[in-house]
Amino acid sequence: MELGSFDNLTPDIMIDAVEQAIGRRMSGLAAPLPSYINRVYEVQTMDGERLIAKFYRPGRWTHEAILEEHQFVMDCAADEIPVIAPQVLPNGKTIGVTDDNNFFVLYSKRFGRELEINQDEEWIRLGRVVARMHLAGARDDAPERIRLHPDSSTANDIRSLLDGGFIPSECHTDFINVTTKIMQELNGLFDDIEYIRIHGDCHRANILERPGEGLMIIDFDDMMTGPPVQDLWLLLPGYAMDCQREINLIIEGYCEMRDFDEWTVRLIEPLRIMRLIYFLAWCARQSSDLKFKHHFPDWGDNAFWRREIVDLHDQLGRIKAWQDGNSGNSISVINGIYSERLMTEF
């Protein structure tokens, strides 16, 4: 899907759209917040209420896909999972529309600090909160969102990079060769496993600590349908082979709330390479945007693609090493760590 621009989204237009959506006068505050693909602003009503207004990148999501994001968050909120749900507008909807037919959503401003993990119990607590989110996620479908599977999402990402002419001719053959090997390595790994609504981008910057209240999950913009392990591995501080203790602790907390298919731990490094390819396609879709060019000035040249191809080869090697190391029993090492922890504590 071709992405549009925000060329016409001036502060005056943005504030007018919010005023019309909520039926309240706004002050002149329009403080931009960090966001590469969407436009996010802190705004304020005349009576002092602070709101966060997120304007979706034109062409990125359909109206139905945005509704599925909102429904997932609201399902979590209904289960008292700490999230920031979209505000319901006076017309009963959660999606606002500008005069140019751009979609936006409003949230209450909430504070929190970035999560720091210093003890085993904090890893276990992470597992619990993700499991609770997945309990809500498993109760409904999201057919309009990305399905995180090599044969669909990854194949589409590779095709968009090639068909869009983003790969320089000098790197074209090498890119085709490495992605062909990747798709062969991933073949069949994601068949016959559980797929549910997941956060999709559940790294630690998207889980905030609210003193006295616990953990809060934010930014469901990339929610998708995928294997639950996707929302676990992004929390890790490194590669799976270097984080087996953390994996064990997260799964321990997760299993207090919800069953987890421990075989899918083998998918962590394959999911990482899928994310590398996804990020390349994500960048390509907005590479013509002036804001993107400012932040990624070297994106897309020959040297950039040579480095990316090397990185893909390196990650392919990690996948093979990780799979070979777990070929007999995909969770043997994890179970060993869990037993060691029990012996140490008791």
N, C-alpha and C positions, 0 to 999 in steps of 0.2 A: 504494500500500500504506500503510495507516494504521500509524503508529509507536506503540509502547508507551512506557512510562516506566520509570524505574529506582527508583521509590518504595520497592520492597522490597529493593533491593540495598544493605544496610548493610555496613560493613566486616567484621563478624563472619560474615555470610552469604558474602561474597566470599572471605574467607580459608578458611572451611570448604570451599567449593567447590573451591578450589585444592588444599587438603590431600587431599580425596577423589580428585581427578583424578590427582595425582602420587604419592600414597601416602607422603607425607613430611610431617613436622610443620613448621608455619610459625611464625615469630615474629609479634609483633603489628604489624609494619610494614605500613602500607597508605597509601602516599603517593600522592595523586592527581596525575596528569599532565594537561596541557592537552589537552582534546578536547571539542568541542561536542556531537557526535552520539553517540559511544560513551562508555563510561567506561573509563579506563585508569589502572592503578595500578602503582606499583613495590612489589613484595612481597619477602620474604626468607625463606628456609628457616632452620631452626634451626642448620644448620651454616654459615650465612653466605652462601649463594648468592643473588644478587639476580636476580629475574625481573621481566618486564613482563607484566602480565595485562590483556588487552583484552576487555572485555565488550561484545558487539555490541548495538546498540540493538534492542530487541524489535520485530519486525515489519519491519525494514529489509531484511534479506537472508534468503533461505531457507537451509536447511542445505546444499542442493546448490550454491547460489551461493557460500557461504563456502568450500566444498570447492574450487571452481574458483579462488578467490583463492589458497588455500593451494597448490594444485597448480602454479599459475603461478610462485609464489615458489620452490617446491621445484625446479621445472624450471630456473629461473635458477641456483639454488644448485648444481644438478648440473653446470651448465656453468661453474662457478667464477666466476659473475658475483657481485659483492659485494652481497649482500642479507642480511636477517635472516630466516631461515626459521622457520616455526612449529615448536615442539617436538613431537615425537611422544610421546604419553602412553603409560604402561605398557600400556594396552589396544590400542595400535597405531594409535590415531586422533589427529588433530590438533585436533579440536573437543571442548572440554569442555562439559558441560551442568549447570546448577544444578538444584536441586530444583524451581525454578519454570520449568524448561525454557527458560532463557536460555542462549544460546551464548557461549562465551568461548574464547580462545586464549592460550597462553603463549609468550613469547619470552625468549631470553637477553638480558640487559642488555648493550648495546654502546654505546661512546662514539664521538663524532665531533663535528666543529665545522662550522658552516654554511659552505658553499662561497663563497669570494670569487673573482671573476673579474677579473683585472687584465691578462692577456696573451692574445694570439690563441690560443696553444697550449692555453689552458684551455677555450676554446670548442670547439676541435677535439677535445679529450679528452672533453668532454661528449657530442659527437656519437658518439664511439666507444662509450662505455658504454651509451648509449641503443640504438644499433644492436645491440650484443651482447644486450641484453634482448629486442629484437624478434626476433632469431634464435630465441631460445627461445619467444617468444610465437607465432611463426608455425607452430610444430610441432603445435599442438593447438587445439581450439575451446573456447569458453566460452558455451554456449547459454543459460545461466541468468543471465548478466550483461547489463547495459545494452548495447544496440547504438547507437553514437553516430552517428545518422543523423537528419536533420530530420524525415523521415516517421514515425519511430518515437519516439526519445527526446524531441526538441524538441516534436513534436505532443502527446505525452503530458504533458509539463511544462506546456504552455499549457492543455491541457484540465483538468489537475488544479487549476490556479490559478483557472480560471473556474468549474468545477463545484464546487469546494470553498468558494466564496463568499469568497475572500480579497481580491478586487478591490472596493473601495468603489463604490457605484452611480454616484458622480460621475465616476469614472475608467473605468468599465466599457467604454463605447463607444470611448474613446481607446485603451485597451489592446487591444481587438479590432482596431481599425484598424491599429495599428502592427505587431502580431503577424501580421496577414494579409499586410501588405506584406513582412515578413521572410520568411514562408514562401514567398511568390512569388519573392523574390530568391534563396532557397536552392534552389528547385526544380531538380532535375537535377544540381546541382553535385557531389553525393556518389555518383552512379551510376557504375558501371564503374570503381571504384578498389579498391585492395587494402584488405581488412579483416582484422585480426589481433588477438590478445590484446595489449592495451597497458596501461600503468600507469594512464593516465587523469587523473592529478593530478600530473604530473611537473614541478612547479615547483622552484625552486632550494632551498627549505626542505626538500624531500624528497630531496635529494642531499647527503650529508654527506662531508666530507673527513676521512679517517683518516690522520694522519701516518705515513708509512712504508708505508702499505697502498694508498692511492689513494682512489677515490670509492666510496661505498656508497649504494645506492638503498633508501629506506625507504618505509613506509606504502602498501601496495598495496590499501587498503580500498576505493578507488574504481575498481579495475581493471575494464576493460570491453573490448568488441570495438569497434575503431574504426580510422580511418586512422592510419598511423604518424606523420604530421605533428602530430597532437595532442600527442604527447609531446615535440615539439621547440619549438612556439611558446610554451608556458608558461614556457620557460626564458628567453625574451627580456626585455630590460629595458623594452620599450615596444611601440608599434604597429609592424606589419610595415614600413610605409613609412619608419619612422625607424630600423629595425634591419637594413637589408639586408646590411650587412657581417657582423653577427653570424649572420644566417641562412646566409650563404655559408660561414662558418667551421664552423658546426655540421654543415651538409650535407657539407662536405669531410671532417670526421672520420667522419661516419656512413658515407659511401661507401667508406671504407677497410675497413669490416667487412661492409657490406650494401648492396645496390642501393636507391636512393631515387627515387621518382617525383617529379621536380622540378616537374611541373605542379601537384602538390598544395600547393605554396607558396601558390597562389591561395586555398586554403581557410583560411588563418590567420585573417583577419578574420571570415569566416563562422563559424568555430569559436568565436571570441571572443563573438559575439552569442549563439550557442547556449549558451555557458557562463554568460552573464549570465542567460538565461532559466532554465537549470538551477539556478543559485544561488537565484533567487527561489522556485522550486518546492521546493528543498532546505530553505530557511528556512521555507516555509509548512508543511511536514510536521512541523516540530518547534516551531512558533510557540507552542504551548500549554505548552511545557515551561518551568518556572520558571527554570532556568538560562539558557535562551535569552532569556527576557524580560529577565533581568538584563543580559545583554550587548547586546541589541538592543531597547532600550526604546521606540524610535520606529517599529519595524517595523510596517508595515501600515496606517498612517493615511493620510489623503488627501494630505498633503504628501509622504510617502514615495513613494506611487505616482505622483504627478505628476513627481517627480524621476526615478524609474525609467523612466517613459515617455519623458521627454526624453532620457535616456541611451540608450535603445533607438533613438530617432530619430537621435541623433548617430552611433551605431555603424553604423546602416544607411547613413548618408551615407559613412562611411569604407569600408564594403564596396564601394559603388558606385565611389568614387574609386579604390580599390585595383584593382578589376576593370577599370575603364576604363584605368588606367595600365598594365595588363599585358595588354590585350586582344590585342595583336598577337603577343606572345611572352611567356608567363607568367614566363619566367626570364631575359629579356634583360638586365635590370638586374643580376641576381645574377651572370650570366656576365661582365658587364662588370666588376664588382667583383673577381671571381676573376682575370680577366686582369690587372687593375691590380695585384693583390697579387703575381702572378707576376713582373711587370715590376719591381716595387719590390724584391723579394727576390733576383732573379737578374739 
